[in-house]
């Protein structure tokens, strides 16, 4: 179980950094609507998630 946590930790931190960066960028641009900030954060994690789901993309560690 500890090995699994150690493997997932860097992935989760990467998604968190992207989420925070997108939300913070929008906030600093003047957006104050929490719904819009959440939407920007969620939208920012979709591209790496799609890459991870693609078994032909060797950059994200999910291979057949």
Helices and strands as residue ranges (DSSP letters): H 2-28, H 34-53, G 58-60
